[in-house]
Amino acid sequence: MTRQPPVAGKLRAAAVRAWRDRRAGWAGPPATALLCGCAGLLAGPVAVAVLAVYGAAAFVLIRGVAVRRSQQRAFRHAVDAVGGLAADLRAGLALATAWRAAEQTLGLARAAVLPGAAAGDAVATVADRVAAAMAVGEAAGAPLADVLDRLDAHLRAVDRARAVASSQAAGTRVSAGLLAAMPVAGVGLGILVGVDAWGVLLHTGLGALALSLAVVLQLSGLAWTARLARSEVPA
């Protein structure tokens, strides 16, 4: 296995820390907008504004997807902890010892979640359900392992339902991506037939107005589509 150079390794570690930092959710969009806006300085102020808006929107989109995926992975690890707790109890392990092992797994799952508001705290939801299952088992006198097995089956059914809903929404996401790419394809087609589309859009008042309106409508459509395609199956 090849080792990374020290500088590259430090830069990668710094990037990972910045990405996982809680402040990245609100500091990332303006920072990305600034960087993307600087890339359009030579093309004029309209290009700077458009690139800055698209850069911030792209960061929000990518960050939201990463947060939701980390929540999904953490939920699955937490469900595995429930199944492991039930198996340990059936094997005769003391409740305190088995619960410490489950708590450790839940803590690792929680630590892997990216901070953000794109999804609820999946690990806390599972932990609350486990606490409720313990309370029910103690109040009803039912074997706790049986109660946890039922909880494990329910949580896995929720995870399967979320996966099915996400796969059914994939077509909507693809359609939204194609519709978002069509304006760029139209500008490219205009350039191919000899029309200075970028010159009109970036250096004329009417073109700047049309481009601004197109950006607003396009991002609004993407945000609305993402909201419609987002699957929320309560645990």
WOQUI-V521402 format. One line per field, one symbol per residue. psi: psi as a letter, one per 30 degrees, with the letter a starting at -180 (. if undefined). burial: + if it has 24 or more other C-alpha atoms within 12 Angstrom, else -. Layout:
psi=???
burial=???
This chain:
psi=kkkkleeeeeeeeeeeeeefkfffeffeeeeeeeeeeffgeffleeeeeeeeeeeeeeeeeeeeeeeeeeeeeeeeeeeeeeeeeeeeeffgkkeeeeeeeeeeeeeeeeffkkklgflljeeeeeeeeeeeeeeeeeefgkkeeeeeeeeeeeeeeeeeeeeeeeeffeeeeeeeeeeefeeeeeeeeeeeggkieeeeefgleeeeeeeeeeeeeeeeeeeeeeeefkkjjk.
burial=------------------+----++--+++++++-++--------++++++++++++++++-++-++++++++++++++++++++++++--------++-+++-++--++++++++-++++++++++-++--++---------++++++-++--++-++--+---+-----++--+---+----------------++--++-----+--++--+--++--+--++---++---+
